[in-house]
Amino acid sequence: MKKRILAVLLALCAMVAFCACEEAAEPVGINNIELNENGELIITLSNGENKNLGVVVGDKGDTGATGAQGPQGEKGDKGDTGATGAQGPQGEK
């Protein structure tokens, strides 16, 4: 979810930059936003043009700290009775 929000925010910022730099006879909207397998943000515009904004995915971060223990779960249903085990050795008298 965070990646999608970041992608949309980056796309909107990029569109403002593109619209400020380019003169267009008609308004141009966004048809699609995606992250490709290389971590690049690709924007498809309503005029059919594709914009590759480059890599927007960083390196994997460090492992976080262990969280607090959660609450006790509900008691589960009683399981089936297991098979009878083998008889043990005779005990001492």
N, CA, C and O of each residue as an XYZ file, in Angstrom:
372
protein
N       0.820     -1.179      0.000
C       0.000      0.000      0.000
C       0.872      1.254      0.000
O       0.592      2.213     -0.719
N       1.932      1.239      0.812
C       2.810      2.406      0.882
C       3.475      2.675     -0.465
O       3.682      3.827     -0.846
N       3.808      1.591     -1.185
C       4.442      1.761     -2.495
C       3.483      2.424     -3.472
O       3.889      3.269     -4.271
N       2.203      2.040     -3.410
C       1.217      2.641     -4.312
C       1.028      4.128     -3.996
O       0.949      4.950     -4.908
N       0.958      4.465     -2.736
C       0.792      5.863     -2.350
C       1.994      6.671     -2.812
O       1.841      7.766     -3.353
N       3.186      6.133     -2.598
C       4.401      6.807     -3.033
C       4.403      6.978     -4.544
O       4.765      8.040     -5.053
N       3.999      5.935     -5.262
C       3.978      6.007     -6.713
C       3.012      7.071     -7.203
O       3.324      7.802     -8.142
N       1.846      7.168     -6.583
C       0.865      8.176     -6.992
C       1.384      9.579     -6.694
O       1.251     10.481     -7.522
N       1.971      9.765     -5.523
C       2.510     11.085     -5.186
C       3.629     11.488     -6.138
O       3.690     12.632     -6.589
N       4.509     10.542     -6.437
C       5.583     10.840     -7.386
C       5.027     11.155     -8.767
O       5.514     12.052     -9.454
N       4.009     10.412     -9.162
C       3.406     10.640    -10.470
C       2.773     12.019    -10.548
O       2.913     12.712    -11.556
N       2.086     12.416     -9.503
C       1.460     13.739     -9.501
C       2.508     14.852     -9.549
O       2.338     15.843    -10.260
N       3.578     14.682     -8.796
C       4.664     15.669     -8.839
C       5.281     15.732    -10.236
O       5.587     16.810    -10.746
N       5.457     14.570    -10.838
C       6.032     14.522    -12.176
C       5.111     15.179    -13.192
O       5.576     15.878    -14.092
N       3.813     14.962    -13.055
C       2.869     15.564    -13.997
C       2.897     17.089    -13.894
O       2.823     17.782    -14.909
N       3.002     17.602    -12.694
C       3.103     19.057    -12.534
C       4.351     19.561    -13.226
O       4.324     20.590    -13.901
N       5.449     18.836    -13.060
C       6.699     19.243    -13.704
C       6.589     19.149    -15.220
O       7.052     20.045    -15.925
N       5.986     18.084    -15.733
C       5.834     17.923    -17.179
C       4.918     18.997    -17.752
O       5.212     19.572    -18.800
N       3.825     19.266    -17.077
C       2.874     20.257    -17.579
C       3.473     21.657    -17.547
O       3.164     22.486    -18.402
N       4.319     21.920    -16.574
C       4.946     23.234    -16.491
C       5.998     23.415    -17.577
O       6.275     24.540    -17.993
N       6.588     22.305    -18.041
C       7.669     22.386    -19.024
C       7.183     22.296    -20.462
O       7.827     22.835    -21.362
N       6.070     21.631    -20.693
C       5.615     21.390    -22.050
C       4.333     22.164    -22.325
O       3.448     22.247    -21.473
N       4.247     22.728    -23.521
C       3.013     23.377    -23.926
C       2.143     22.329    -24.598
O       2.603     21.610    -25.486
N       0.894     22.241    -24.181
C      -0.003     21.252    -24.756
C      -1.273     21.941    -25.234
O      -1.805     22.816    -24.551
N      -1.761     21.544    -26.414
C      -2.994     22.101    -26.944
C      -4.182     21.591    -26.139
O      -5.155     22.319    -25.943
N      -4.112     20.353    -25.674
C      -5.186     19.756    -24.889
C      -4.629     19.299    -23.541
O      -3.450     18.964    -23.427
N      -5.484     19.289    -22.532
C      -5.023     18.767    -21.238
C      -4.657     17.288    -21.375
O      -5.268     16.550    -22.147
N      -3.654     16.879    -20.613
C      -3.195     15.488    -20.632
C      -3.374     14.919    -19.234
O      -2.968     15.526    -18.243
N      -3.990     13.742    -19.171
C      -4.200     13.077    -17.892
C      -3.372     11.819    -17.782
O      -2.623     11.467    -18.693
N      -3.518     11.140    -16.647
C      -2.800      9.896    -16.394
C      -3.763      8.735    -16.602
O      -4.825      8.687    -15.982
N      -3.396      7.803    -17.470
C      -4.199      6.598    -17.681
C      -3.739      5.446    -16.799
O      -4.558      4.642    -16.354
N      -2.435      5.357    -16.541
C      -1.923      4.218    -15.788
C      -0.604      4.584    -15.118
O       0.190      5.357    -15.655
N      -0.386      4.016    -13.937
C       0.877      4.162    -13.213
C       1.289      2.768    -12.775
O       0.485      2.033    -12.202
N       2.530      2.398    -13.037
C       2.987      1.079    -12.612
C       4.469      1.103    -12.263
O       5.234      1.945    -12.734
N       4.844      0.144    -11.418
C       6.247     -0.109    -11.118
C       6.636     -1.350    -11.893
O       6.012     -2.399    -11.731
N       7.662     -1.251    -12.740
C       8.068     -2.421    -13.509
C       9.013     -3.297    -12.690
O       9.317     -2.983    -11.540
N       9.476     -4.398    -13.287
C      10.320     -5.358    -12.566
C      11.670     -4.774    -12.163
O      12.359     -5.349    -11.320
N      12.061     -3.639    -12.751
C      13.326     -2.992    -12.400
C      13.150     -1.906    -11.345
O      14.110     -1.218    -10.997
N      11.914     -1.747    -10.827
C      11.646     -0.725     -9.824
C      11.472      0.669    -10.415
O      11.534      1.663     -9.691
N      11.252      0.748    -11.737
C      11.060      2.039    -12.399
C       9.580      2.404    -12.405
O       8.721      1.546    -12.610
N       9.291      3.678    -12.179
C       7.925      4.170    -12.198
C       7.575      4.577    -13.629
O       8.194      5.477    -14.197
N       6.580      3.907    -14.204
C       6.165      4.159    -15.575
C       4.769      4.780    -15.546
O       3.848      4.226    -14.945
N       4.622      5.938    -16.202
C       3.336      6.622    -16.270
C       2.876      6.626    -17.722
O       3.614      7.042    -18.615
N       1.652      6.160    -17.950
C       1.062      6.210    -19.283
C       0.062      7.361    -19.287
O      -0.867      7.395    -18.480
N       0.263      8.290    -20.192
C      -0.579      9.472    -20.276
C      -1.766      9.237    -21.204
O      -1.763      8.305    -22.008
N      -2.780     10.093    -21.084
C      -3.986      9.935    -21.889
C      -3.727     10.170    -23.375
O      -4.537      9.759    -24.206
N      -2.634     10.811    -23.725
C      -2.300     11.013    -25.136
C      -1.483      9.852    -25.706
O      -1.004      9.926    -26.838
N      -1.320      8.764    -24.912
C      -0.601      7.582    -25.363
C       0.885      7.603    -25.059
O       1.568      6.598    -25.258
N       1.391      8.714    -24.587
C       2.823      8.829    -24.296
C       3.158      8.131    -22.980
O       2.381      8.192    -22.027
N       4.310      7.470    -22.928
C       4.799      6.837    -21.708
C       5.946      7.660    -21.140
O       6.810      8.130    -21.881
N       5.949      7.830    -19.837
C       7.032      8.524    -19.144
C       7.668      7.545    -18.165
O       6.978      6.979    -17.316
N       8.975      7.344    -18.276
C       9.712      6.504    -17.348
C      10.427      7.443    -16.385
O      11.365      8.141    -16.770
N       9.985      7.457    -15.139
C      10.554      8.364    -14.140
C      11.771      7.775    -13.441
O      12.305      8.376    -12.509
N      12.206      6.614    -13.882
C      13.401      6.016    -13.312
C      13.107      5.170    -12.092
O      11.949      4.940    -11.741
N      14.155      4.714    -11.457
C      14.043      3.814    -10.308
C      13.527      4.580     -9.095
O      14.081      5.610     -8.712
N      12.461      4.060     -8.499
C      11.871      4.690     -7.316
C      11.832      3.731     -6.127
O      11.303      4.074     -5.070
N      12.393      2.525     -6.299
C      12.425      1.536     -5.232
C      13.849      1.453     -4.715
O      14.785      1.243     -5.487
N      14.014      1.616     -3.413
C      15.344      1.576     -2.816
C      15.752      0.165     -2.426
O      15.012     -0.795     -2.636
N      16.928      0.061     -1.862
C      17.431     -1.219     -1.378
C      16.616     -1.677     -0.182
O      15.993     -0.875      0.513
N      16.634     -2.982      0.043
C      15.926     -3.545      1.186
C      16.559     -3.019      2.470
O      17.782     -2.983      2.607
N      15.721     -2.619      3.390
C      16.199     -2.073      4.660
C      16.587     -3.149      5.651
O      16.403     -4.340      5.402
N      17.135     -2.707      6.796
C      17.520     -3.618      7.865
C      16.270     -4.224      8.512
O      15.181     -3.655      8.446
N      16.451     -5.373      9.128
C      15.362     -6.015      9.849
C      14.999     -5.172     11.060
O      15.871     -4.718     11.800
N      13.711     -4.970     11.251
C      13.236     -4.171     12.380
C      13.245     -4.952     13.676
O      13.458     -6.165     13.690
N      13.010     -4.237     14.769
C      12.971     -4.851     16.096
C      11.743     -5.745     16.212
O      10.742     -5.525     15.530
N      11.820     -6.750     17.076
C      10.696     -7.634     17.323
C       9.603     -6.861     18.034
O       9.868     -6.122     18.983
N       8.384     -7.033     17.575
C       7.243     -6.341     18.175
C       6.798     -7.001     19.464
O       7.271     -8.077     19.828
N       5.877     -6.334     20.148
C       5.335     -6.855     21.403
C       4.495     -8.096     21.125
O       3.953     -8.260     20.033
N       4.394     -8.971     22.131
C       3.602    -10.188     21.985
C       2.143     -9.810     21.871
O       1.659     -8.926     22.578
N       1.453    -10.480     20.984
C       0.029    -10.229     20.787
C      -0.811    -10.881     21.868
O      -0.290    -11.619     22.705
N      -2.130    -10.609     21.854
C      -3.016    -11.190     22.868
C      -3.195    -12.691     22.660
O      -2.958    -13.214     21.572
N      -3.619    -13.372     23.728
C      -3.869    -14.811     23.680
C      -4.986    -15.083     22.684
O      -6.013    -14.406     22.698
N      -4.791    -16.059     21.831
C      -5.815    -16.436     20.867
C      -6.912    -17.264     21.502
O      -6.771    -17.746     22.626
N      -8.021    -17.428     20.767
C      -9.130    -18.238     21.271
C      -8.725    -19.712     21.317
O      -7.894    -20.173     20.535
N      -9.343    -20.438     22.262
C      -9.056    -21.861     22.399
C      -9.627    -22.587     21.186
O     -10.765    -22.342     20.784
N      -8.842    -23.468     20.618
C      -9.267    -24.214     19.442
C     -10.132    -25.413     19.791
O     -10.272    -25.769     20.961
N     -10.703    -26.027     18.782
C     -11.516    -27.226     18.965
C     -10.638    -28.384     19.430
O      -9.442    -28.432     19.143
N     -11.267    -29.330     20.167
C     -10.542    -30.512     20.647
C     -10.192    -31.376     19.440
O     -11.030    -31.612     18.570
N      -8.973    -31.833     19.398
C      -8.524    -32.676     18.293
C      -8.960    -34.117     18.449
O      -9.445    -34.517     19.507
N      -8.787    -34.895     17.398
C      -9.115    -36.323     17.417
C      -8.163    -37.061     18.352
O      -7.030    -36.631     18.568
N      -8.632    -38.165     18.899
C      -7.803    -39.002     19.758
C      -6.750    -39.677     18.910
O      -7.046    -40.214     17.842
N      -5.527    -39.649     19.386
C      -4.432    -40.271     18.648
C      -4.432    -41.787     18.791
O      -5.134    -42.351     19.631
N      -3.643    -42.419     17.967
C      -3.530    -43.888     18.004
C      -2.851    -44.314     19.307
O      -2.079    -43.552     19.888
N      -3.141    -45.521     19.756
C      -2.528    -46.064     20.960
C      -1.074    -46.391     20.663
O      -0.755    -46.997     19.640
N      -0.206    -45.985     21.563
C       1.209    -46.225     21.391
C       1.604    -47.651     21.721
O       0.794    -48.407     22.260
N       2.811    -48.025     21.414
C       3.313    -49.366     21.716
C       3.460    -49.531     23.221
O       3.686    -48.561     23.944
N       3.328    -50.774     23.686
C       3.456    -51.028     25.116
C       4.910    -50.838     25.530
O       5.832    -51.253     24.828
N       5.094    -50.205     26.678
C       6.428    -49.974     27.191
C       7.000    -51.200     27.894
O       6.293    -52.190     28.082
N       8.279    -51.144     28.286
C       8.907    -52.285     28.974
C       8.347    -52.450     30.396
O       7.805    -51.517     30.988
N       8.499    -53.660     30.911
C       8.052    -53.970     32.260
C       8.832    -53.097     33.242
O      10.047    -52.947     33.117
N       8.128    -52.524     34.218
C       8.761    -51.705     35.232
C       9.406    -52.552     36.326
O       9.141    -53.751     36.403
N      10.243    -51.959     37.170
C      10.895    -52.653     38.265
C       9.935    -52.846     39.412
O       9.008    -52.056     39.586
N      10.154    -53.937     40.234
C       9.307    -54.218     41.381
C       9.962    -53.802     42.643
O       9.388    -53.965     43.719
